Amino acid sequence: MINKHFLTLHKNEQIKIFTDKQFVDFIQEHNNKKEYKKSKNDTDNIKSHLCSDQEMLIELITIQLKIILKKRRDIQISNMSYLDIGCGNAFKTKKIAKDMGISKNKVYGTNIEAWGPYQKNKSSLGIHFEYIKNNTLPYEDESFDFISSIFNLHHVEKLPDFLREISRVLKKGGIFLLIEHDIYSDYDILIINIQHLLYSSLYDKKQNFLDNPDYVYLYNQFEWGYLLKQVGLNYIYSAPIITNNLYMPRYDNRFFGFYQKI
């Protein structure tokens, strides 16, 4: 964490030193001010010309998944059962299912009970939903043809046990989609810690994040591949996640990968 360190900001040729708490307080205080917000017209103009990074990412992922599944004669996509672990507000869940052509009644989502700004919307997600309890997925063995986890697993403390849970509820031959950070250096870790600090302060509205930060443990894609292989999920394909801006890699080093249960 960057806690107890200092952030240096340069303004009008004067150097000001802020503690982490002062920095977070400043962000929270100014978050709702009009000068920091785009107008609706600005947002509509952007949407009319570009898809969001999330939408572009999902389109890239579903194209690649269709290529993988095209070689399989034992799976009919519309009949695939799909589980999204850590589904949030289910926006990504439903878009992946729609782009893939998966039947609505085959789409499931799950999350822990304390799940940030989405917890009040669980009754209107439009998918089958159950809570994760005691690090256990509430489904029978080999229930799903396709499972995804999008930026969640780096928060799981008992990760080996939870990876075994994922493997347990995935059918043999089923596909697991992992989207995670791809971390190699202390600099990468610092960037992700700042990102989590801002997200928790602005979206989760946590007032004590500096004193009680979320659990975070970060790996690179090769370490993720090793961990998944230990639970019977073999690597198929992976690629870095890019942005709409000149197709450059993201600042927070993200990747997506497909793994198959043997």
Helices and strands as residue ranges (DSSP letters): E 6-11, E 14-19, H 20-30, G 34-36, H 40-49, H 53-70, G 77-79, E 82-85, H 91-100, G 104-106, E 107-111, G 116-124, E 128-131, E 144-150, G 153-155, H 159-169, E 170-181, H 186-202, H 221-229, E 233-240, E 254-261
